[in-house]
Amino acid sequence: MLMRGTARLDERGRLVLPAALRRRLDLRPGEDLVVSEEADGVLRVVSRRAAARALIGLAGRADHSTVEELRAQRQSEAADEDTDAGRSLR
């Protein structure tokens, strides 16, 4: 656990995060947060920005193009098909 603090719900049900935590996570006023309940009842709070970065990370490395990889694979398959078609004409 990197940081721990306490928060309080105000009279309108709003959760106020400690300033030190907001600074550490670079959270800004008005920023959207994703709140989810884990199986054990723990609340998980993630900024939409952090969630987007995590999804981008799942998509792969920036120096690797899946489109180019698929294009090269298809060109290789097409060449193999042409070779097979040439054999069947003989």
Secondary structure, 3 states (H helix, E strand, C coil): CCCCCCCEECCCCCEECCHHHHHHCCCCCCCCEEEEECCCCCEEEEEHHHHHHHHHHHHCCCCCCHHHHHHHHHHHHHHHHHHHHHHHHC
